[in-house]
């Protein structure tokens, strides 16, 4: 059995001496320890020593005592003076970096739980610390060092950087749950085999006698690992437990509560580190086909009644956004709101687009569905320049691809339709979204439910469902773009996500139809998540929050939103003109695209970073060997429509395989999640504080159970009225975030109905009758006990009063003081004699003999445990016969 390998180095302490740094790492319960030694006497080089030994708690204490004794001065000035200094405590190593002097180590000092994917916890970096390694005696000072440090720290790692000890955030859920094709039990030259518990077991032979699992750690997708450059100095010299890759983008999670059943909805956005940068400085694509503002968004829906991923029902849907893969840019030398768009160089054979879509085919499979939201009709060509070139490039590439795997191009002029008064932009997008989702499908790790086989929905029946490894996989991806890939793209991605969410919930048996209405608690929660998603990505790339939100495209936003849009437009324009250059320099330095040298010009004096992001142009490489017709890789084409990366999983790259028992903490996510070795409270658990759909139904009457469903349609006139009734917590990832909530409306609602609802919400004293209708009586806000639970409150009977008095008397006698003479006399008169009644033959505070359990009860208990671990089982033949008889009686 193959399971993810959990990193044991989750707690780190940095000890400092004059000659060395000692990094002591341990697992959470402090039973496994490892040590790194870093030489501080080298002014420029990084010398790291990993002895590869796993220490116990007693051994690590002895080692620290030896370090203390060896570094303690012979004549200590103070009694009890220690030979080392405990510098900092941390939760992980981000990496090492050097500018013009010596190396720095970057440590994570604060973290926050942000999501749960099964038993796997995802953390957000809250704070970091950068420590200079060489000591003061060997340090060679450079005047530009402080400026590089300040520039490097402009990348705020506490803003939207994430990591996990047990879950690979750089891969999709579909990839992480897919089995390795070559079998990870076979060792190859690119794979490292490690046997666990060498100090506690007799080796792998002992594990063979018990349940053996394989803890596997696959190589990450370096495109989404933002500390790849920072880990280069030590990735080959330390144990894999020290390695931890961080991602950049956005992660949020909410709980859809369906009559007490939790459905976890997780949104993960992965920003690419290739051709990364700010809005006007990074447009189009580079010579290698990497595009600007490339973000992969994954939507995971998990039935949380069963937590382990290998046994639970969990689905995911992935979509993509990114700039058009062309050589284009905008001239920002002149100060103007919309700089002119221009093509930098011709690409008649669509070489750049071919490289880009070749990688997309390898990661996601076919078909690739392009949704271009840029303008298609303009009096003076602006966006049309690149839209037409993009369409021509796709047509050229499709000539050489098999018809069933061709790139599908869809164009929708969103800005043109939103200006029409009668046009319903989101309704048009909903039709396009359903067609796109049906072509790609989504991932589901379990077979189709029996209830869905009996009543197959017509819309669900037309969904593409390709099978791989016993699961339904997503083949292909929807790639959405406009010009900036911000406002319009985020709204379109929300509509696609809402359509996909309906299909995901239907496949889990939660909905009886894959149709999710706008004005439901579930849809509103999804809209809020995508508003935060769009705001965060817009701040990272454009310098401001979304200018045009989802609510503005629904024509439901109040007039105050127009002033807000103006403020965001000015903020984005200021950021692009003033601060984008500094941000771009910081990104180039952080990702290692520019590495400082004393004999080269400093980064702030370089006029352009074109050669930093285009390796082909920098190294003078030619493209003579490029095939202008076969723009894809042959192994990728053979695997279509399945993604090549998934089909070839386990055959390429370096993998770490650990053979262990199923209860080993390095392979058991149960230990990592529940932490039975430490005392925890329910209030401190992340699941207790997760955002849920229950918050919207607090003020509703509970007499009608259908209205408490997150999929029930509720009218809400406007966001302004909703904000008057409650306070919305700001987005923790975006300071000053005013989360936009969904307004009333549906997929098929008319504009006139929406305008009517909006008018009602804005009335104050002009229409008192409408306000009286909206008044909620006190009895509806606080229903009686009989209405809520079906039990009415009445006076207790005589027997109940006698039992209660007896209970009170026992308590008084047990707490009465024996020193009081009056109390002793009273106690003798009203003494309490307790007769033990127990089903146990021996029942005391020290020993208990368990009762005898019959076979029927044991079988029933075993069946309950199996259902909890593996989910509902297939009904027996006897049960099916009883069910058929019952159905026949109903038909009669």
PyMOL commands that set and color helices and strands:
alter all, ss='L'
color gray80, all
select helices_A, chain A and resi 57-71+145-152+173-177+204-208+222-224+228-231+240-242+351-364+383-398+403-405+414-418+425-440+450-454+458-461+487-507+521-541+550-553+560-590+603-605+610-613+615-619+634-639+644-647+669-674+682-684+686-689+693-697+705-708+719-725+751-762+768-774+778-781+785-789+798-815+821-829+855-870+877-891
alter helices_A, ss='H'
color red, helices_A
select strands_A, chain A and resi 2-4+11-16+20-26+33-39+48-50+85-90+92-98+103-117+120-132+161-163+191-195+212-217+247-258+261-271+295-303+314-321+328-330+341-343+368-372+408-411+443-444+466-468+471-473+477-481+655-661+691-692
alter strands_A, ss='S'
color yellow, strands_A
deselect
rebuild
show_as cartoon
